[in-house]
Structure formats: structure tokens, C-alpha cells
Amino acid sequence: MGRIKPVMLRPETFMMVEEAGYVLTYPRRDPESLKRRVETLKRLGVTLVEFTGPKEVLGLRVLGKGTRSVILKAWVSGRRYALKVRRLDASIPSLVMEAENMKIANRVGVGPKLLRHSEDMIVMELIEGVPIPEWIGGTAVEDKGILRNVLRKLIVDAYRLDRAGLDHGELSRASKHIYVKPDGEPVILDFGSSSVRRRPSNVTSIVQYLFIGGAVAERVRKLHGSVDRDRLLEGLRNYKRNPSRESLNNLLKTLKLAHTLPL
């Protein structure tokens, strides 16, 4: 197959370019839904949609493709954003709850910044970087100070979500849900499974992912050094019983990540 070239389209031209248009109604070709979604793009202030990214849908490049949505690049007021479009076969009826949960996360300084949303689309900050397994895999031993800053920041962000009462829902298998930007800033992504109705377990989930099980934890141990497993499990139990700033700081000490940070 030949190389797929990037494409940029204005909302009004989606109706005239069939293949591109039906990315908005993936996986079905639905002219009426396409018409409604083109109007939604306009209401959200999207002036251009850019088909670039690592994934492919209907022969066009996109940022992401999941069971619930397709992620595209969109231009609003001369700036690039990420555009999440609900799939027509998604198990959820709308993206409104996800957008509301993103607002909660944003209020405590976590996640991509939400710009605008509708029932079927979310326009948010475009996070450019690499998934955390790839970033950790490319980290050298001499950069372990940078690694520790990333690990600490993720745990503190998870604590902020816990305090806000929002459970992310995917941090125990966070490979696709955490990106590290070129400046070394980690960002927790994708609040599609998040909920305020569950007891938050963000800190315990992210610590398990980073320090206890799987290939990422093994790489972290090689770079950061081993951590006393019994003390760590006790620290997690104490935090779960009392998710306070004190129990978090004790946990960070056990993880050799103690540092004075505003929480």
C-alpha cells in the first residue's frame, strides 16, 4: 500500500469527500449522522480537521482509534487540539459524562484541558509525546533523576484525583493512558472510564502499575532501584484506609520519591 498523505479539510467539505466524511460516523456510512456531525464541528468552532497520526481509519491517518471513539487533530482559532468523536457503534450514548469528569480533573490540574464538547465530540488540549512504556524504555540510567520526577508527578496527580472524588478507572493498566511530553511532563489521558460513583483508587492503581507488576515496573526497578515490597504493600494499605496527605507522603518515602511538593 502506498504512503498515505496528510489531509486537511474544512467542516463544510466533509460532505463532498466521502472517505474522509465517514471517519466522523465510523464504522457506518450514515449520511444523516454525517450532516449532523458536520454542523456540530461548526458549533464547536472547528475550522479544520487534520488527518495525521499513528493510526488509520478508512485509509486516513488519525491520532487514535478505540472501541468508543476516533481521535483526530482539529484546528480552533488557529491552534491545534485533539478532537474525540464518538463511534456510532459505541457502547455509550454520549460523551457528556466524560467531558464533565474532565472538568473535575482539570479543576485539580490533571489531564488535557477541556475546551468544548457536545454529545458526540470533545475538543481538548492536544498532548504531544509518547506513551509511558515507550518513554521509560528509552530512559537511560543517568536520567533516573528525570524518571523519579515523572513517577512522583504521576502519583501526586493520582492523589489529586482521589481527593477530587474521581476514579480514572484505567490506571492499573495505564500503558495507553499516560503520555510523557517532550519536556518530561507526564499527563494522564482518557477519562472515558472515569466515575465519581466509585471509590477512587487512583494512587493504589498507578503505584501497582509503576512498581509492582508488569514490564513497566520491571524497567522502573532497573532504573530507580528496588523498593521494599512488604513496606510498599503496607504503605498502600495505609493509604487505602486513610487517603491523606500524610499517608501519601509516607508512601512516597517508601518509594524513594520523597520530595516537598504542593498537593
LINFEN-V671579 format. One record per run of one state. SS is the DSSP state (alpha for helix, beta for strand, coil for the rest). FROM is the first residue (numbers start at 1). TO is the last residue. Records with the same first field share a line. If there is no record, write none. Layout:
SS=FROM-TO  FROM-TO
//
This chain:
coil=1-6  10-10  17-17  22-30  44-45  52-54  58-59  63-63  66-68  77-78  87-95  108-113  118-120  126-128  138-140  165-166  168-170  177-177  182-185  189-194  196-201  213-213  225-228  242-244  255-263
beta=7-9  46-51  55-57  60-62  64-65  69-76  79-86  114-117  121-125  129-131  167-167  178-181  186-188  195-195
alpha=11-16  18-21  31-43  96-107  132-137  141-164  171-176  202-212  214-224  229-241  245-254
//
